[in-house]
Amino acid sequence: MIKYSKSINATDRPNYRKMHAKPIPTLGGVAIFLSFICGLLIIQPVSESHQAIIFGAIIIVLLGAADDLYDLSPKIKFLVQLIVATIVVLWGGLQVEFINLPFGGQLEFGFTSVIFTILWIVGITNAINLIDGLDGLAAGVSTIALFTIAGMAVIMGNVYVATMALILFFSTLGFLRYNFYPAKIFMGDTGALFLGYMISVLALLGFKNVAVVSFIIPIFILGVPISDTLIAMIRRYINKQPLSSPDSSHLHHRLVKSGFSHRQTVLFIYLLSTMFSLSAVFFSMTTVWGSILIFAIAVLTVQLLVENLNMIGNDFKPLTRFFKALRHKS
């Protein structure tokens, strides 16, 4: 794929938002997808949703490849993602219909279950794409998330999700050898959208219709891309920018600007992703109050990162002001 990308001039060129200094081949996502398909043909996992999931994956890969080659508009990409998510939900029957509340009873989603599921798939698909800004970053974070999903699926006895997650885990891990700093090839939108789509679907398949505390498990597993996406949306809303407009204030950008090297930034975010994944495992093993404590610590950690790295703005520091006020009173 490195040779082929160069032969058709499919390269990612440097600009003010990007960290690399020379054009890099950018169809690595095709290599991940082909490796994944080879794994499927060998192992042949079975599920009622399988055909719909793979059909959606093929469309997503074609969309990503077209974007890497022709730079599609955000509106077209978003529309195709909505169509794919709708196909998976309606054809594959993948819906979160209810969650069991921790203190008794159920929260029924009703007709909104379709909307909720579609938004989840589209949101996570784009969240992985947004963190694809440094060599090995999106691939490494995805690898950690997939390994955690596979492990949790084994614990819960979900053979299909465990199998699919492990095939994709090894496909991405093999690619990471050529993608880690200094990268020989990028996954491009082809890989980022494909990984985001598959992770969103596998997370839903593994944890749908479960207790509310357990439902937070996939959110924790994907804690880094989800929090970075939400922070970007808040930042752009405050700055009165379109939600789809690119900027250079994502977590990896801010870490580099604060003095971290390229490699240190990637390894730090790997560590952060691992901590979120371990929190997801603890979530499945602890009591409700223990889960609430873990959740509170995670939110506090994210907020401290946001304020210290100025990810929303220099003036957005409510927690810092609160601690200063406490010190002043004492």
Beta strands, then each sheet from edge to edge (+ up, - down):
strand 1: 11-12
strand 2: 24-25
strand 3: 98-100
strand 4: 106-108
sheet 1: 1+ 2-
sheet 2: 3+ 4-
end
